[in-house]
Amino acid sequence: MRGNALEAIIGAIVLVIASFFVYFAYETSGQKIKAGYEVLARFGDISGITSGSDVKLNGIKIGTVQKVSIDKDYQASITLLIKDNIKIPEDSSLSVATDGIMGNKYIAVNAGFSSEMIKPGSEIEKTKSAMNLESLIENFAIGTK
């Protein structure tokens, strides 16, 4: 009986230490955006994009998708949370991209050249919807564009 109590105490200590390491790894991984500013965008199709999807600039994560909804014009409306230290030129555009052929979808920021930067709460109007593989194959098969 005494051996079982000792094993339970050691097991509890191991679980506490493991929990600390998981928490530490998450906090230092750079995956969590702690502070930033919101930007809005509308797309015709955002297949595969959900809350929590990455926002990347040149392959580097600069934010996350905060909210996904449908607007009054039946467009996909998304709210992005961008890191405070990242400034995006006003003439930039957004597109839905994929990590590899079968990878996760994310929002790609295509930086523009304007000296004016996007203000918090404003909308990025230049967007490119997701490519739908089924539609592309169908169009190729029947010969339409």
Contact map, one row per residue, 1 for C-alpha under 8 A:
1111100000000000000000000000000000000000000000000000000000000000000000000000000000000000000000000000000000000000000000000000000000000000000000000
1111110000000000000000000000000000000000000000000000000000000000000000000000000000000000000000000000000000000000000000000000000000000000000000000
1111111000000000000000000000000000000000000000000000000000000000000000000000000000000000000000000000000000000000000000000000000000000000000000000
1111111100000000000000000000000000000000000000000000000000000000000000000000000000000000000000000000000000000000000000000000000000000000000000000
1111111110000000000000000000000000000000000000000000000000000000000000000000000000000000000000000000000000000000000000000000000000000000000000000
0111111111000000000000000000000000000000000000000000000000000000000000000000000000000000000000000000000000000000000000000000000000000000000000000
0011111111100000000000000000000000000000000000000000000000000000000000000000000000000000000000000000000000000000000000000000000000000000000000000
0001111111110000000000000000000000000000000000000000000000000000000000000000000000000000000000000000000000000000000000000000000000000000000000000
0000111111111000000000000000000000000000000000000000000000000000000000000000000000000000000000000000000000000000000000000000000000000000000000000
0000011111111100000000000000000000000000000000000000000000000000000000000000000000000000000000000000000000000000000000000000000000000000000000000
0000001111111110000000000000000000000000000000000000000000000000000000000000000000000000000000000000000000000000000000000000000000000000000000000
0000000111111111000000000000000000000000000000000000000000000000000000000000000000000000000000000000000000000000000000000000000000000000000000000
0000000011111111100000000000000000000000000000000000000000000000000000000000000000000000000000000000000000000000000000000000000000000000000000000
0000000001111111110000000000000000000000000000000000000000000000000000000000000000000000000000000000000000000000000000000000000000000000000000000
0000000000111111111000000000000000000000000000000000000000000000000000000000000000000000000000000000000000000000000000000000000000000000000000000
0000000000011111111100000000000000000000000000000000000000000000000000000000000000000000000000000000000000000000000000000000000000000000000000000
0000000000001111111110000000000000000000000000000000000000000000000000000000000000000000000000000000000000000000000000000000000000000000000000000
0000000000000111111111000000000000000000000000000000000000000000000000000000000000000000000000000000000000000000000000000000000000000000000000000
0000000000000011111111100000000000000000000000000000000000000000000000000000000000000000000000000000000000000000000000000000000000000000000000000
0000000000000001111111110000000000000000000000000000000000000000000000000000000000000000000000000000000000000000000000000000000000000000000000000
0000000000000000111111111000000000000000000000000000000000000000000000000000000000000000000000000000000000000000000000000000000000000000000000000
0000000000000000011111111100000000000000000000000000000000000000000000000000000000000000000000000000000000000000000000000000000000000000000000000
0000000000000000001111111110000000000000000000000000000000000000000000000000000000000000000000000000000000000000000000000000000000000000000000000
0000000000000000000111111111000000000000000000000000000000000000000000000000000000000000000000000000000000000000000000000000000000000000000000000
0000000000000000000011111111100000000000000000000000000000000000000000000000000000000000000000000000000000000000000000000000000000000000000000000
0000000000000000000001111111111100000000000000000000000000000000000000000000000000000000000000000000000000000000000000000000000000000000000000000
0000000000000000000000111111111100000000000000000000000000000000000000000000000000000000000000000000000000000000000000000000000000000000000000000
0000000000000000000000011111110000000000000000000000000000000000000000000000000000000000000000000000000000000000000000000000000000000000000000000
0000000000000000000000001111111100000000000000000000000000000000000000000000000000000000000000000000000000000000000000000000000000000000000000000
0000000000000000000000000111111110000000000000000000000000000000000000000000000000000000000000000000000000000000000000000000000000000000000000000
0000000000000000000000000110111110000000000000000000000000000000000000000000000000000000000000000000000000000000000000000000000000000000000000000
0000000000000000000000000110111111000000000000000000000000000000000000000000000000000000000000000000000000000000000000000000000000000000000000000
0000000000000000000000000000011111110000000000000000000000000011000000000000000011100000000000000000000000000000000000000000000000000000000000000
0000000000000000000000000000000111110000000000000000000000000000000000000000000000100000000000000000000000000000000000000000000000000000000000000
0000000000000000000000000000000011111000000000000000000000000000000000000000000000110000000000000000000000000000000000000000000000000000000000000
0000000000000000000000000000000011111100000000000000000000000000000000000000000011111000000000000000000000000000000000000000000000000000000000000
0000000000000000000000000000000000111110000000000000000000000000000000000000000011110000000000000000000000000000000000011000000000000000000000000
0000000000000000000000000000000000011111000000000000000000000000000000000000001111000000000000000000000000000000000000011100000000000000000000000
0000000000000000000000000000000000001111100000000000000000000000000000000000001111000000000000000000000000000000000000111111000000000000000000000
0000000000000000000000000000000000000111110000000000000000000000000000000000111100000000000000000000000000000000000000001111000000000000000000000
0000000000000000000000000000000000000011111000000000000000000000000000000000111100000000000000000000000000000000000000000011101000000000000000000
0000000000000000000000000000000000000001111100000000000000000000000000000011110000000000000000000000000000000000000000000001101000000000000000000
0000000000000000000000000000000000000000111111000000000000000000000000000011100000000000000000000000000000000000000000000000001110000000000000000
0000000000000000000000000000000000000000011111000000000000000000000000000011000000000000000000000000000000000000000000000000000110000000000000000
0000000000000000000000000000000000000000001111100000000000000000000000000011000000000000000000000000000000000000000000000000000011000000000000000
0000000000000000000000000000000000000000001111111000000000000000000000000001000000000000000000010000000000000000000000000000000011000000000000000
0000000000000000000000000000000000000000000011111000000000000000000000000000000000000000000000000000000000000000000000000000000001010000000000000
0000000000000000000000000000000000000000000001111100000000000000000000000000000000000000000000000000000110000000000000000000000000000000000000000
0000000000000000000000000000000000000000000001111110100000000000000000000000000000000000000000010000000011100000000000000000000000000000000000000
0000000000000000000000000000000000000000000000011111100000000000101100000000000000000000000000000000000000000000000000000000000000000000000000000
0000000000000000000000000000000000000000000000001111100000000001111100000000000000000000000000000000000000000000000000000000000000000000000000000
0000000000000000000000000000000000000000000000000111110000000001110000000000000000000000000000000000000000000000000000000000000000000000000000000
0000000000000000000000000000000000000000000000001111111000000001100000000000000000000000000000000000000011100000000000000000000000000000000000000
0000000000000000000000000000000000000000000000000001111100001111100000000000000000000000000000000000000011100000000000000000000000000000000000000
0000000000000000000000000000000000000000000000000000111110001111100000000000000101000000000000000000000001111000000000000000000000000000000000000
0000000000000000000000000000000000000000000000000000011111111110000000000000000000000000000000000000000001111000000000000000000000000000000000000
0000000000000000000000000000000000000000000000000000001111111100000000000000000000000000000000000000000000011110000000000000000000000000000000000
0000000000000000000000000000000000000000000000000000000111110000000000000000000000000000000000000000000000011100000000000000000000000000000000000
0000000000000000000000000000000000000000000000000000000111111000000000000000000000000000000000000000000000010000000000000000000000000000000000000
0000000000000000000000000000000000000000000000000000000111111100000000000000000000000000000000000000000000000000000000000000000000000000000000000
0000000000000000000000000000000000000000000000000000011110111110000000000000000000000000000000000000000000000000000000000000000000000000000000000
0000000000000000000000000000000000000000000000000000011110011111000000000000000001100100000000000000000000000000000000000000000000000000000000000
0000000000000000000000000000000010000000000000000000011100001111100000000000000111100000000000000000000000000000000000000000000000000000000000000
0000000000000000000000000000000010000000000000000011111000000111110000000000000111000000000000000000000000000000000000000000000000000000000000000
0000000000000000000000000000000000000000000000000111111000000011111100000000011110000000000000000000000000000000000000000000000000000000000000000
0000000000000000000000000000000000000000000000000011000000000001111100000000011110000000000000000000000000000000000000000000000000000000000000000
0000000000000000000000000000000000000000000000000110000000000000111110000000011100000000000000000000000000000000000000000000000000000000000000000
0000000000000000000000000000000000000000000000000110000000000000111111000001111000000000000000000000000000000000000000000000000000000000000000000
0000000000000000000000000000000000000000000000000000000000000000001111100001110000000000000000000000000000000000000000000000000000000000000000000
0000000000000000000000000000000000000000000000000000000000000000000111111111100000000000000000000000000000000000000000000000000000000000000000000
0000000000000000000000000000000000000000000000000000000000000000000011111111100000000000000000000000000000000000000000000000000000000000000000000
0000000000000000000000000000000000000000000000000000000000000000000001111110000000000000000000000000000000000000000000000000000000000000000000000
0000000000000000000000000000000000000000000000000000000000000000000001111110000000000000000000000000000000000000000000000000000000000000000000000
0000000000000000000000000000000000000000000000000000000000000000000001111111000000000000000000000000000000000000000000000000000000000000000000000
0000000000000000000000000000000000000000011110000000000000000000000001111111100000000000000000000000000000000000000000000000000000000000000000000
0000000000000000000000000000000000000000011111000000000000000000000111100111110000000000000000000000000000000000000000000000000000000000000000000
0000000000000000000000000000000000000001111000000000000000000000000111100011111000000000000000000000000000000000000000000000000000000000000000000
0000000000000000000000000000000000000001110000000000000000000000111110000001111100000000000000000000000000000000000000000000000000000000000000000
0000000000000000000000000000000000000111100000000000000000000000111100000000111110000000000000000000000000000000000000000000000000000000000000000
0000000000000000000000000000000000000111100000000000001000000011111000000000011111000000000000000000000000000000000000000000000000000000000000000
0000000000000000000000000000000010011110000000000000000000000011110000000000001111100000000000000000000000000000000000000000000000000000000000000
0000000000000000000000000000000010011110000000000000001000000111000000000000000111110100000000000000000000000000000000000000000000000000000000000
0000000000000000000000000000000011111000000000000000000000000110000000000000000011111100000000000000000000000000000000000000000000000000000000000
0000000000000000000000000000000000111000000000000000000000000000000000000000000001111110000000000000000000000000000000000000000000000000000000000
0000000000000000000000000000000000010000000000000000000000000000000000000000000000111110000000000000000000000000000000000000000000000000000000000
0000000000000000000000000000000000000000000000000000000000000100000000000000000001111111000000000000000000000000000000000000000000000000000000000
0000000000000000000000000000000000000000000000000000000000000000000000000000000000011111100000000000000000000000000011000000000000000000000000000
0000000000000000000000000000000000000000000000000000000000000000000000000000000000000111110100000000000000000011000011000000000000000000000000000
0000000000000000000000000000000000000000000000000000000000000000000000000000000000000011111100000000000000000011111111000000000000000000000000000
0000000000000000000000000000000000000000000000000000000000000000000000000000000000000001111100000000000000000001011111000001000000000000000000000
0000000000000000000000000000000000000000000000000000000000000000000000000000000000000000111110000000000000000011110000000000010000000000000000000
0000000000000000000000000000000000000000000000000000000000000000000000000000000000000001111111000000000000001111100000000001010000000000000000000
0000000000000000000000000000000000000000000000000000000000000000000000000000000000000000001111100000000000001111000000000001111100000000000000000
0000000000000000000000000000000000000000000000000000000000000000000000000000000000000000000111110000000000111100000000000001011100000000000000000
0000000000000000000000000000000000000000000000000000000000000000000000000000000000000000000011111000000000111100000000000000001111000000000000000
0000000000000000000000000000000000000000000001001000000000000000000000000000000000000000000001111100000011110000000000000000000111100000000000000
0000000000000000000000000000000000000000000000000000000000000000000000000000000000000000000000111110000011110000000000000000000001000000000000000
0000000000000000000000000000000000000000000000000000000000000000000000000000000000000000000000011111111111000000000000000000000000000000000000000
0000000000000000000000000000000000000000000000000000000000000000000000000000000000000000000000001111111111000000000000000000000000000000000000000
0000000000000000000000000000000000000000000000000000000000000000000000000000000000000000000000000111111100000000000000000000000000000000000000000
0000000000000000000000000000000000000000000000000000000000000000000000000000000000000000000000000111111000000000000000000000000000000000000000000
0000000000000000000000000000000000000000000000000000000000000000000000000000000000000000000000000111111100000000000000000000000000000000000000000
0000000000000000000000000000000000000000000000000000000000000000000000000000000000000000000000000111111110000000000000000000000000000000000000000
0000000000000000000000000000000000000000000000010000000000000000000000000000000000000000000000000111011111000000000000000000000000000000000000000
0000000000000000000000000000000000000000000000011000110000000000000000000000000000000000000000011110001111100000000000000000000000000000000000000
0000000000000000000000000000000000000000000000001000111100000000000000000000000000000000000000011110000111110000000000000000000000000000000000000
0000000000000000000000000000000000000000000000001000111100000000000000000000000000000000000001111000000011111000000000000000000000000000000000000
0000000000000000000000000000000000000000000000000000001111100000000000000000000000000000000001111000000001111100000000000000000000000000000000000
0000000000000000000000000000000000000000000000000000001111000000000000000000000000000000000111100000000000111110000000000000000000000000000000000
0000000000000000000000000000000000000000000000000000000011000000000000000000000000000000000111100000000000011111000000000000000000000000000000000
0000000000000000000000000000000000000000000000000000000010000000000000000000000000000001101110000000000000001111100000000000000000000000000000000
0000000000000000000000000000000000000000000000000000000000000000000000000000000000000001111110000000000000000111110000000000000000000000000000000
0000000000000000000000000000000000000000000000000000000000000000000000000000000000000000101100000000000000000011111000000000000000000000000000000
0000000000000000000000000000000000000000000000000000000000000000000000000000000000000000111000000000000000000001111110000000000000000000000000000
0000000000000000000000000000000000000000000000000000000000000000000000000000000000000000110000000000000000000000111110000000000000000000000000000
0000000000000000000000000000000000000000000000000000000000000000000000000000000000000000110000000000000000000000011111000000000000000000000000000
0000000000000000000000000000000000000000000000000000000000000000000000000000000000000011110000000000000000000000011111100000000000000000000000000
0000000000000000000000000000000000000000000000000000000000000000000000000000000000000011110000000000000000000000000111110101000000000000000000000
0000000000000000000000000000000000000010000000000000000000000000000000000000000000000000000000000000000000000000000011111100000000000000000000000
0000000000000000000000000000000000001110000000000000000000000000000000000000000000000000000000000000000000000000000001111100000000000000000000000
0000000000000000000000000000000000001111000000000000000000000000000000000000000000000000000000000000000000000000000000111110000000000000000000000
0000000000000000000000000000000000000111000000000000000000000000000000000000000000000000000000000000000000000000000001111111000000000000000000000
0000000000000000000000000000000000000011100000000000000000000000000000000000000000000000000000000000000000000000000000001111100000000000000000000
0000000000000000000000000000000000000011110000000000000000000000000000000000000000000000010111000000000000000000000001000111111000000000000000000
0000000000000000000000000000000000000000110000000000000000000000000000000000000000000000000010000000000000000000000000000011111000000000000000000
0000000000000000000000000000000000000000000000000000000000000000000000000000000000000000001111000000000000000000000000000001111100000000000000000
0000000000000000000000000000000000000000111000000000000000000000000000000000000000000000000011100000000000000000000000000001111110000000000000000
0000000000000000000000000000000000000000001100000000000000000000000000000000000000000000000011110000000000000000000000000000011111000000000000000
0000000000000000000000000000000000000000001111000000000000000000000000000000000000000000000000110000000000000000000000000000001111100000000000000
0000000000000000000000000000000000000000000011100000000000000000000000000000000000000000000000111000000000000000000000000000000111110000000000000
0000000000000000000000000000000000000000000000000000000000000000000000000000000000000000000000010000000000000000000000000000000011111001000000000
0000000000000000000000000000000000000000000000100000000000000000000000000000000000000000000000000000000000000000000000000000000001111111000000000
0000000000000000000000000000000000000000000000000000000000000000000000000000000000000000000000000000000000000000000000000000000000111111100000000
0000000000000000000000000000000000000000000000000000000000000000000000000000000000000000000000000000000000000000000000000000000000011111110000000
0000000000000000000000000000000000000000000000000000000000000000000000000000000000000000000000000000000000000000000000000000000000011111111000000
0000000000000000000000000000000000000000000000000000000000000000000000000000000000000000000000000000000000000000000000000000000000111111111100000
0000000000000000000000000000000000000000000000000000000000000000000000000000000000000000000000000000000000000000000000000000000000001111111110000
0000000000000000000000000000000000000000000000000000000000000000000000000000000000000000000000000000000000000000000000000000000000000111111111000
0000000000000000000000000000000000000000000000000000000000000000000000000000000000000000000000000000000000000000000000000000000000000011111111111
0000000000000000000000000000000000000000000000000000000000000000000000000000000000000000000000000000000000000000000000000000000000000001111111111
0000000000000000000000000000000000000000000000000000000000000000000000000000000000000000000000000000000000000000000000000000000000000000111111100
0000000000000000000000000000000000000000000000000000000000000000000000000000000000000000000000000000000000000000000000000000000000000000011111110
0000000000000000000000000000000000000000000000000000000000000000000000000000000000000000000000000000000000000000000000000000000000000000001111111
0000000000000000000000000000000000000000000000000000000000000000000000000000000000000000000000000000000000000000000000000000000000000000001101111
0000000000000000000000000000000000000000000000000000000000000000000000000000000000000000000000000000000000000000000000000000000000000000001100111
